């Protein structure tokens, strides 16, 4: 058995596919693009277990007998440079880098950003209305995370404009042509970042980039390679996943009977609970990066050889009936909600508070400001991005009413 992870039928409504697969087995073995044969872990407790077990399972394939961090023999130079990043390293390097960047992403720090996030939402939506732009994916979902991460990093206006045009190509990885195009763009992006690091060394200014350039951990400053990898990961991870959370969340609120009105009637705290349920139900991040067995081992009856890959199927774990009551139902008041939409273990999502704040600001802006908001097309005509690991819409036309 395998899951049709890139089919339009699955992406339109993955919940039943995942529940059916889970009833049959807690593990599915299938090939994934670029990763090859992997075992997808579908159960909630089982996902939590191996994501936390850094002693048996490594994020960096080199710690499981491989020659490269991703277990791929031939990596382009630009990708090799990015391999030593926050998402791809085990402790102690992971812990050292995460400590350097942790503070700006804590809940207290994000609370201070909320007025600016809401202001950016309002401006983007007003621009959409004035220009007649109906596609929320392009007009809001893509733009908002970029504005927020640019502000957080402290990038200059000129660099923002240059990076924006390049980075559109890096996230369009639905087919091999776009993958190759994206790889060609990595070099220019990295050179732009290096130039920015040199500028802030000479002339420090507010922003996370300046803090990282001048920060020390364990008595050492970050190398240029580490800086490039860190900023790149913050940029891509912070943009792509939040974009899909907003688009799939809004789609779900507008297509589930009564959901939009229920959200409008909620207070601030209740809306935060609703956003977490949308993370669980919509599953914009479908799966984790692979974990590699450090040695030959057993895992819930599976015989694993050194280097074998386990992937946490977060989307399936979030419908585990052992954890969630009536898991296939959208319940915007669900509490407790031990969903795994942010991952788990040492590599739990660094930007979860930021993503939650951006999504809530977007839903607040659209649903409060436009009580007549509806989809502009039949839901069955919408196209989903055919990409394993993420769930997002290509376009989401709306009528503001």
VOPAGU-2260 file (C-alpha; in pm, 1 decimal, decimal comma):
REM VOPAGU-2260
SITE   aa  ch    i         X         Y         Z
SITE  UNK   A    0       0,0       0,0       0,0
SITE  UNK   A    1     116,2     355,9     -70,1
SITE  UNK   A    2     -33,0     701,7     -27,3
SITE  UNK   A    3    -102,4     911,1    -342,6
SITE  UNK   A    4      70,5    1212,9    -187,8
SITE  UNK   A    5      81,1    1425,5    -502,9
SITE  UNK   A    6    -260,6    1345,4    -650,5
SITE  UNK   A    7    -523,9    1618,2    -665,8
SITE  UNK   A    8    -779,2    1387,3    -501,3
SITE  UNK   A    9    -551,6    1332,3    -201,9
SITE  UNK   A   10    -449,5    1697,6    -167,6
SITE  UNK   A   11    -809,2    1818,5    -193,6
SITE  UNK   A   12    -914,5    1597,9     101,0
SITE  UNK   A   13    -628,5    1396,7     255,5
SITE  UNK   A   14    -813,7    1320,0     577,9
SITE  UNK   A   15    -998,1    1008,0     459,1
SITE  UNK   A   16    -690,8     873,4     277,7
SITE  UNK   A   17    -481,8     907,2     593,5
SITE  UNK   A   18    -745,2     760,8     824,5
SITE  UNK   A   19    -789,0     461,8     592,7
SITE  UNK   A   20    -413,9     400,3     573,4
SITE  UNK   A   21    -383,1     429,0     949,8
SITE  UNK   A   22    -655,1     170,3    1007,3
SITE  UNK   A   23    -454,0     -72,6     795,3
SITE  UNK   A   24    -108,4     -10,8     944,6
SITE  UNK   A   25      94,2     243,4    1141,0
SITE  UNK   A   26     372,0     222,6     880,9
SITE  UNK   A   27     380,2     269,8     503,0
SITE  UNK   A   28     692,6     209,6     296,3
SITE  UNK   A   29     719,3     398,8     -32,1
SITE  UNK   A   30     957,1     599,7    -246,1
SITE  UNK   A   31     970,8     976,4    -202,4
SITE  UNK   A   32    1125,5    1221,7    -452,1
SITE  UNK   A   33    1501,6    1266,8    -394,4
SITE  UNK   A   34    1488,8    1054,7     -75,6
SITE  UNK   A   35    1414,3     713,6    -223,5
SITE  UNK   A   36    1269,3     436,0      -9,6
SITE  UNK   A   37    1134,6     560,7     323,9
SITE  UNK   A   38     909,0     427,0     594,4
SITE  UNK   A   39     628,2     670,9     674,3
SITE  UNK   A   40     525,5     658,5    1040,2
SITE  UNK   A   41     150,7     723,2    1070,1
SITE  UNK   A   42      83,1     690,4    1443,3
SITE  UNK   A   43      91,6     986,0    1684,0
SITE  UNK   A   44     281,4     813,0    1967,6
SITE  UNK   A   45     517,6     644,2    1722,9
SITE  UNK   A   46     599,6     976,7    1551,7
SITE  UNK   A   47     664,5    1142,2    1885,8
SITE  UNK   A   48     887,8     855,7    1993,9
SITE  UNK   A   49    1133,8     848,5    1706,6
SITE  UNK   A   50    1144,9    1228,5    1666,5
SITE  UNK   A   51    1253,2    1256,3    2030,7
SITE  UNK   A   52    1494,1     961,6    2018,3
SITE  UNK   A   53    1807,9    1137,9    1893,9
SITE  UNK   A   54    2017,6     855,0    2036,4
SITE  UNK   A   55    1888,3     605,7    1780,4
SITE  UNK   A   56    1777,8     833,1    1495,9
SITE  UNK   A   57    1985,6    1108,9    1335,4
SITE  UNK   A   58    1879,5    1407,4    1125,9
SITE  UNK   A   59    2224,9    1424,1     964,1
SITE  UNK   A   60    2276,4    1114,5     750,3
SITE  UNK   A   61    2651,3    1137,2     814,1
SITE  UNK   A   62    2576,6    1021,0    1167,9
SITE  UNK   A   63    2418,7     708,6    1022,5
SITE  UNK   A   64    2703,1     597,7     796,3
SITE  UNK   A   65    2640,8     819,3     491,3
SITE  UNK   A   66    2898,1    1038,4     314,9
SITE  UNK   A   67    2674,7    1346,3     289,7
SITE  UNK   A   68    2421,0    1513,2     521,9
SITE  UNK   A   69    2122,7    1419,6     304,9
SITE  UNK   A   70    2246,5    1074,0     212,0
SITE  UNK   A   71    2283,8    1186,1    -152,2
SITE  UNK   A   72    2620,8    1113,7    -314,3
SITE  UNK   A   73    2643,7    1403,1    -556,3
SITE  UNK   A   74    2533,6    1740,3    -421,8
SITE  UNK   A   75    2578,8    2070,2    -611,0
SITE  UNK   A   76    2825,6    2302,1    -440,9
SITE  UNK   A   77    2548,0    2546,7    -350,5
SITE  UNK   A   78    2354,1    2272,7    -172,2
SITE  UNK   A   79    2660,4    2142,7      12,1
SITE  UNK   A   80    2706,5    2488,6     153,7
SITE  UNK   A   81    2351,8    2493,8     284,8
SITE  UNK   A   82    2369,2    2144,5     432,8
SITE  UNK   A   83    2505,7    2252,1     771,1
SITE  UNK   A   84    2186,0    2423,1     873,4
SITE  UNK   A   85    1953,7    2428,0    1170,1
SITE  UNK   A   86    1720,5    2167,7    1019,6
SITE  UNK   A   87    1988,9    1923,6     907,8
SITE  UNK   A   88    2223,1    1895,6    1207,0
SITE  UNK   A   89    2220,4    1689,4    1522,7
SITE  UNK   A   90    2332,7    1805,0    1864,8
SITE  UNK   A   91    2560,5    1958,8    1977,1
SITE  UNK   A   92    2578,3    2170,7    1656,7
SITE  UNK   A   93    2200,9    2195,4    1631,1
SITE  UNK   A   94    2172,8    2310,0    1992,8
SITE  UNK   A   95    2447,6    2572,2    1944,6
SITE  UNK   A   96    2286,1    2724,4    1634,4
SITE  UNK   A   97    1933,9    2712,6    1773,6
SITE  UNK   A   98    2042,5    2895,1    2088,9
SITE  UNK   A   99    2173,5    3179,5    1874,0
SITE  UNK   A  100    1843,4    3233,7    1696,9
SITE  UNK   A  101    1590,1    3128,5    1959,5
SITE  UNK   A  102    1512,3    3457,3    2136,8
SITE  UNK   A  103    1338,2    3649,0    1852,4
SITE  UNK   A  104    1102,2    3356,0    1793,5
SITE  UNK   A  105     978,1    3313,5    2150,0
SITE  UNK   A  106     614,9    3390,4    2226,6
SITE  UNK   A  107     694,0    3716,9    2410,0
SITE  UNK   A  108     896,1    3849,6    2116,4
SITE  UNK   A  109     626,9    3753,2    1865,1
SITE  UNK   A  110     356,8    3924,8    2072,5
SITE  UNK   A  111     546,4    4250,3    2019,9
SITE  UNK   A  112     531,2    4196,5    1642,3
SITE  UNK   A  113     155,1    4136,2    1623,2
SITE  UNK   A  114      51,0    4499,5    1555,3
SITE  UNK   A  115     296,5    4520,7    1265,5
SITE  UNK   A  116     176,6    4185,2    1129,1
SITE  UNK   A  117    -186,4    4300,0    1136,9
SITE  UNK   A  118     -91,3    4630,9     975,4
SITE  UNK   A  119      80,4    4443,8     691,8
SITE  UNK   A  120    -231,1    4224,3     644,6
SITE  UNK   A  121    -458,6    4525,5     622,0
SITE  UNK   A  122    -233,9    4696,7     368,1
SITE  UNK   A  123    -206,7    4387,0     149,0
SITE  UNK   A  124    -580,7    4322,6     148,1
SITE  UNK   A  125    -660,0    4686,3      73,9
SITE  UNK   A  126    -415,0    4670,6    -218,1
SITE  UNK   A  127    -592,3    4358,7    -344,5
SITE  UNK   A  128    -932,3    4526,4    -330,3
SITE  UNK   A  129    -810,7    4845,4    -500,4
SITE  UNK   A  130    -632,7    4660,9    -779,7
SITE  UNK   A  131    -903,4    4399,5    -832,7
SITE  UNK   A  132    -665,9    4116,6    -736,4
SITE  UNK   A  133    -881,8    3819,8    -634,1
SITE  UNK   A  134    -614,9    3555,3    -566,4
SITE  UNK   A  135    -542,3    3544,4    -192,7
SITE  UNK   A  136    -242,1    3313,3    -242,5
SITE  UNK   A  137     -54,3    3574,5    -444,8
SITE  UNK   A  138    -197,6    3887,2    -285,9
SITE  UNK   A  139    -169,7    3787,4      81,5
SITE  UNK   A  140     -49,2    3435,1     159,5
SITE  UNK   A  141     281,4    3471,8     -24,6
SITE  UNK   A  142     342,8    3837,5      52,2
SITE  UNK   A  143     271,8    3848,7     426,2
SITE  UNK   A  144     537,5    3597,3     543,4
SITE  UNK   A  145     793,9    3768,6     319,6
SITE  UNK   A  146     722,5    4111,5     468,8
SITE  UNK   A  147     740,8    3974,2     824,1
SITE  UNK   A  148    1065,3    3780,5     776,7
SITE  UNK   A  149    1226,5    4075,1     593,6
SITE  UNK   A  150    1137,5    4298,8     888,4
SITE  UNK   A  151    1259,5    4043,9    1141,6
SITE  UNK   A  152    1590,4    3991,7     963,4
SITE  UNK   A  153    1638,1    4366,2     907,8
SITE  UNK   A  154    1697,4    4347,2     531,8
SITE  UNK   A  155    1730,8    4673,4     340,8
SITE  UNK   A  156    1467,7    4769,4      84,1
SITE  UNK   A  157    1705,4    4716,2    -207,0
SITE  UNK   A  158    1797,0    4366,0     -95,2
SITE  UNK   A  159    1430,6    4280,8     -44,1
SITE  UNK   A  160    1345,7    4367,0    -403,5
SITE  UNK   A  161    1639,1    4169,1    -544,0
SITE  UNK   A  162    1575,2    3863,9    -325,8
SITE  UNK   A  163    1201,4    3855,7    -386,2
SITE  UNK   A  164    1231,4    3796,8    -758,7
SITE  UNK   A  165    1490,1    3522,8    -709,4
SITE  UNK   A  166    1317,0    3341,7    -426,5
SITE  UNK   A  167     992,7    3295,0    -618,3
SITE  UNK   A  168    1179,3    3039,9    -826,2
SITE  UNK   A  169    1323,4    2854,5    -529,7
SITE  UNK   A  170     987,3    2750,0    -387,1
SITE  UNK   A  171     831,2    2636,6    -716,1
SITE  UNK   A  172     955,7    2277,5    -690,6
SITE  UNK   A  173     660,2    2082,7    -823,5
SITE  UNK   A  174     861,7    1937,6   -1114,7
SITE  UNK   A  175    1222,5    1862,5   -1205,2
SITE  UNK   A  176    1252,5    2167,6   -1433,8
SITE  UNK   A  177    1168,6    2400,8   -1147,8
SITE  UNK   A  178    1401,9    2209,9    -915,3
SITE  UNK   A  179    1693,0    2262,1   -1154,3
SITE  UNK   A  180    1597,2    2627,4   -1203,1
SITE  UNK   A  181    1589,6    2669,9    -826,3
SITE  UNK   A  182    1936,6    2517,9    -787,0
SITE  UNK   A  183    2076,0    2763,7   -1041,5
SITE  UNK   A  184    1938,1    3050,4    -832,2
SITE  UNK   A  185    2103,3    2936,5    -509,9
SITE  UNK   A  186    2442,5    3083,6    -601,3
SITE  UNK   A  187    2317,7    3439,8    -665,7
SITE  UNK   A  188    2106,8    3433,7    -348,4
SITE  UNK   A  189    2402,8    3321,7    -139,8
SITE  UNK   A  190    2623,8    3596,2    -283,7
SITE  UNK   A  191    2358,7    3857,9    -199,4
SITE  UNK   A  192    2348,1    3733,8     157,9
SITE  UNK   A  193    2727,7    3744,9     188,4
SITE  UNK   A  194    2725,5    4107,0      73,3
SITE  UNK   A  195    2461,8    4185,3     334,5
SITE  UNK   A  196    2670,1    4022,5     610,1
SITE  UNK   A  197    2967,7    4234,9     514,2
SITE  UNK   A  198    2757,2    4552,6     522,2
SITE  UNK   A  199    2621,2    4486,2     871,9
SITE  UNK   A  200    2969,0    4400,7     998,9
SITE  UNK   A  201    3074,9    4750,4     899,1
SITE  UNK   A  202    2748,5    4926,1     985,7
SITE  UNK   A  203    2530,9    4733,8    1236,1
SITE  UNK   A  204    2158,7    4808,5    1225,4
SITE  UNK   A  205    1845,7    4666,9    1392,8
SITE  UNK   A  206    1750,4    4317,1    1286,1
SITE  UNK   A  207    1829,2    3950,9    1335,9
SITE  UNK   A  208    2097,6    3943,3    1062,7
SITE  UNK   A  209    2310,4    4196,2    1252,5
SITE  UNK   A  210    2256,6    4002,2    1576,4
SITE  UNK   A  211    2365,6    3675,9    1412,6
SITE  UNK   A  212    2672,3    3827,6    1247,6
SITE  UNK   A  213    2795,2    3963,4    1580,8
SITE  UNK   A  214    2670,1    3683,6    1807,8
SITE  UNK   A  215    2885,2    3419,5    1970,8
SITE  UNK   A  216    2799,9    3070,2    2089,5
SITE  UNK   A  217    3041,3    2858,4    2290,5
SITE  UNK   A  218    3303,9    3128,6    2235,6
SITE  UNK   A  219    3280,2    3115,1    1855,9
SITE  UNK   A  220    3108,8    3332,2    1596,9
SITE  UNK   A  221    2916,4    3176,9    1311,7
SITE  UNK   A  222    3107,1    3118,0     989,5
SITE  UNK   A  223    2985,0    3272,0     664,7
SITE  UNK   A  224    2863,4    2927,9     555,3
SITE  UNK   A  225    2666,6    2889,7     878,5
SITE  UNK   A  226    2524,2    3239,8     842,3
SITE  UNK   A  227    2414,1    3177,6     483,0
SITE  UNK   A  228    2257,1    2844,4     578,3
SITE  UNK   A  229    2082,5    2992,0     884,8
SITE  UNK   A  230    1928,6    3289,6     703,5
SITE  UNK   A  231    1832,7    3074,9     407,3
SITE  UNK   A  232    1650,7    2824,3     628,4
SITE  UNK   A  233    1473,6    3096,7     826,3
SITE  UNK   A  234    1369,3    3259,4     502,1
SITE  UNK   A  235    1247,2    2956,2     309,5
SITE  UNK   A  236    1097,4    2765,4     604,6
SITE  UNK   A  237     932,7    3076,8     746,9
SITE  UNK   A  238     781,2    3171,7     413,6
SITE  UNK   A  239     667,4    2852,5     246,3
SITE  UNK   A  240     497,2    2676,6     536,8
SITE  UNK   A  241     313,5    2986,1     663,8
SITE  UNK   A  242     191,7    3064,6     312,9
SITE  UNK   A  243      29,9    2720,8     294,4
SITE  UNK   A  244    -113,4    2742,5     645,9
SITE  UNK   A  245    -295,6    3064,6     557,5
SITE  UNK   A  246    -424,9    2940,7     220,6
SITE  UNK   A  247    -543,9    2598,0     340,0
SITE  UNK   A  248    -683,9    2746,1     661,8
SITE  UNK   A  249    -888,2    3007,7     477,2
SITE  UNK   A  250   -1004,2    2747,1     224,9
SITE  UNK   A  251   -1122,4    2525,9     512,2
SITE  UNK   A  252   -1300,1    2809,3     692,2
SITE  UNK   A  253   -1483,2    2908,9     373,0
SITE  UNK   A  254   -1578,6    2556,7     264,4
SITE  UNK   A  255   -1680,3    2406,0     600,8
SITE  UNK   A  256   -2042,6    2500,8     678,4
SITE  UNK   A  257   -2059,6    2750,9     965,3
SITE  UNK   A  258   -1682,9    2760,8    1025,5
SITE  UNK   A  259   -1625,1    3120,6     912,7
SITE  UNK   A  260   -1914,0    3252,2    1122,7
SITE  UNK   A  261   -1795,0    3052,7    1424,1
SITE  UNK   A  262   -1450,5    3207,5    1388,2
SITE  UNK   A  263   -1595,7    3559,6    1364,0
SITE  UNK   A  264   -1784,2    3506,9    1691,5
SITE  UNK   A  265   -1470,4    3408,3    1884,3
SITE  UNK   A  266   -1256,3    3624,0    2112,6
SITE  UNK   A  267    -877,9    3654,7    2081,4
SITE  UNK   A  268    -790,8    3349,1    2292,9
SITE  UNK   A  269   -1050,5    3129,5    2127,8
SITE  UNK   A  270    -916,8    3226,6    1785,4
SITE  UNK   A  271    -572,1    3106,9    1887,2
SITE  UNK   A  272    -726,3    2768,2    1970,4
SITE  UNK   A  273    -903,3    2769,6    1632,9
SITE  UNK   A  274    -576,4    2833,5    1447,0
SITE  UNK   A  275    -418,2    2531,0    1615,8
SITE  UNK   A  276    -711,2    2317,0    1503,2
SITE  UNK   A  277    -662,9    2444,5    1147,5
SITE  UNK   A  278    -296,0    2344,4    1168,2
SITE  UNK   A  279    -405,5    1994,6    1275,0
SITE  UNK   A  280    -685,8    1956,7    1023,3
SITE  UNK   A  281    -531,3    2122,7     715,3
SITE  UNK   A  282    -181,5    1974,2     757,8
SITE  UNK   A  283      10,3    2230,6     547,4
SITE  UNK   A  284     329,3    2048,5     654,9
SITE  UNK   A  285     253,2    1687,3     573,8
SITE  UNK   A  286     571,7    1521,4     695,0
SITE  UNK   A  287     905,6    1568,7     865,6
SITE  UNK   A  288    1252,0    1550,7     721,9
SITE  UNK   A  289    1377,2    1191,0     736,3
SITE  UNK   A  290    1550,8    1049,6    1040,8
SITE  UNK   A  291    1825,3     794,6     975,3
SITE  UNK   A  292    1883,2     486,9    1189,6
SITE  UNK   A  293    2225,5     535,2    1347,5
SITE  UNK   A  294    2273,2     158,1    1377,8
SITE  UNK   A  295    2081,9    -162,1    1307,6
SITE  UNK   A  296    1778,8    -149,8    1535,2
SITE  UNK   A  297    1414,5    -242,2    1585,2
SITE  UNK   A  298    1123,1       0,9    1598,9
SITE  UNK   A  299     777,1    -133,1    1683,0
SITE  UNK   A  300     843,2    -455,0    1497,4
SITE  UNK   A  301    1030,0    -295,1    1207,3
SITE  UNK   A  302    1378,9    -430,1    1138,2
SITE  UNK   A  303    1592,1    -129,3    1046,6
SITE  UNK   A  304    1943,7    -130,3     904,7
SITE  UNK   A  305    2190,4     153,9     962,4
SITE  UNK   A  306    2091,9     443,8     736,0
SITE  UNK   A  307    1729,4     335,7     686,8
SITE  UNK   A  308    1494,5     633,2     674,8
SITE  UNK   A  309    1190,0     699,8     891,5
SITE  UNK   A  310     964,1     994,5     802,3
SITE  UNK   A  311     704,2    1126,9    1045,6
SITE  UNK   A  312     373,2    1153,1     859,2
SITE  UNK   A  313     249,4    1442,2    1072,2
SITE  UNK   A  314     -71,7    1472,8     873,8
SITE  UNK   A  315    -163,5    1113,1     964,1
SITE  UNK   A  316     -56,6    1147,7    1327,5
SITE  UNK   A  317    -301,2    1437,5    1357,2
SITE  UNK   A  318    -592,3    1204,2    1277,9
SITE  UNK   A  319    -494,4     929,4    1518,7
SITE  UNK   A  320    -817,2     817,8    1695,3
SITE  UNK   A  321    -610,5     704,7    1993,9
SITE  UNK   A  322    -538,0    1073,6    2063,2
SITE  UNK   A  323    -816,7    1279,3    1903,6
SITE  UNK   A  324   -1188,8    1241,4    1957,7
SITE  UNK   A  325   -1373,6    1240,5    1624,3
SITE  UNK   A  326   -1046,9    1320,2    1442,7
SITE  UNK   A  327   -1200,0    1365,9    1096,5
SITE  UNK   A  328   -1417,8    1652,7    1217,5
SITE  UNK   A  329   -1303,6    2015,5    1218,8
SITE  UNK   A  330   -1358,8    2139,6    1575,8
SITE  UNK   A  331   -1241,4    2499,3    1615,4
SITE  UNK   A  332   -1286,4    2472,3    1994,2
SITE  UNK   A  333   -1087,0    2147,9    2030,5
SITE  UNK   A  334    -908,5    2125,7    2364,7
SITE  UNK   A  335    -677,0    1966,7    2445,6
SITE  UNK   A  336    -519,8    1955,5    2100,7
SITE  UNK   A  337    -191,0    1765,6    2103,0
SITE  UNK   A  338    -146,7    1796,9    1728,3
SITE  UNK   A  339     192,2    1746,5    1562,6
SITE  UNK   A  340     161,0    2016,2    1300,2
SITE  UNK   A  341     475,8    2182,0    1434,7
SITE  UNK   A  342     674,3    1856,5    1441,4
SITE  UNK   A  343     827,1    1724,3    1762,2
SITE  UNK   A  344    1146,7    1653,2    1951,1
SITE  UNK   A  345    1457,2    1877,1    1943,7
SITE  UNK   A  346    1371,2    1999,7    1593,3
SITE  UNK   A  347    1019,1    2119,2    1674,0
SITE  UNK   A  348     934,9    2420,5    1456,9
SITE  UNK   A  349    1135,2    2724,8    1565,0
SITE  UNK   A  350     884,2    2966,9    1412,6
SITE  UNK   A  351     560,5    2814,9    1541,0
SITE  UNK   A  352     458,5    3126,6    1739,6
SITE  UNK   A  353     529,8    3348,1    1438,2
SITE  UNK   A  354     336,4    3124,6    1197,3
SITE  UNK   A  355      41,5    3111,0    1436,4
SITE  UNK   A  356      40,5    3491,1    1472,2
SITE  UNK   A  357      56,5    3549,2    1095,8
SITE  UNK   A  358    -224,1    3302,9    1025,0
SITE  UNK   A  359    -451,2    3451,6    1292,1
SITE  UNK   A  360    -384,2    3805,0    1167,8
SITE  UNK   A  361    -475,5    3699,4     813,1
SITE  UNK   A  362    -797,4    3525,1     919,4
SITE  UNK   A  363    -894,1    3818,0    1145,8
SITE  UNK   A  364    -834,3    4069,8     868,3
SITE  UNK   A  365   -1027,3    3878,5     601,2
SITE  UNK   A  366   -1318,2    3745,3     804,6
SITE  UNK   A  367   -1380,1    4049,1    1026,8
SITE  UNK   A  368   -1319,5    4303,8     753,5
SITE  UNK   A  369   -1520,6    4123,4     486,2
SITE  UNK   A  370   -1827,2    3949,2     633,3
SITE  UNK   A  371   -1942,7    3855,1     283,2
SITE  UNK   A  372   -1614,0    3687,4     184,8
SITE  UNK   A  373   -1668,9    3378,7     -32,2
SITE  UNK   A  374   -1470,3    3160,5    -268,7
SITE  UNK   A  375   -1460,8    3293,3    -621,8
SITE  UNK   A  376   -1469,3    2949,5    -788,8
SITE  UNK   A  377   -1611,2    2604,1    -727,9
SITE  UNK   A  378   -1379,6    2431,7    -473,6
SITE  UNK   A  379   -1342,9    2131,5    -705,7
SITE  UNK   A  380   -1182,4    2356,2    -969,9
SITE  UNK   A  381    -899,6    2467,9    -741,9
SITE  UNK   A  382    -554,5    2325,2    -814,1
SITE  UNK   A  383    -324,0    2202,1    -540,3
SITE  UNK   A  384      56,1    2207,2    -555,2
SITE  UNK   A  385     162,3    1847,8    -641,3
SITE  UNK   A  386     452,4    1831,6    -400,2
SITE  UNK   A  387     522,0    1562,2    -142,1
SITE  UNK   A  388     560,7    1698,2     208,0
SITE  UNK   A  389     356,3    2017,9     177,9
SITE  UNK   A  390     -10,5    2086,5     113,2
SITE  UNK   A  391     -97,5    2417,2     -47,1
SITE  UNK   A  392    -310,4    2578,2    -313,2
SITE  UNK   A  393    -176,1    2720,9    -637,0
SITE  UNK   A  394    -445,2    2991,8    -630,0
SITE  UNK   A  395    -738,5    3082,2    -406,0
SITE  UNK   A  396    -968,9    3335,1    -576,9
SITE  UNK   A  397   -1218,7    3506,6    -345,9
SITE  UNK   A  398   -1503,4    3754,1    -373,8
SITE  UNK   A  399   -1476,8    4022,1    -108,2
SITE  UNK   A  400   -1846,7    4105,3    -112,4
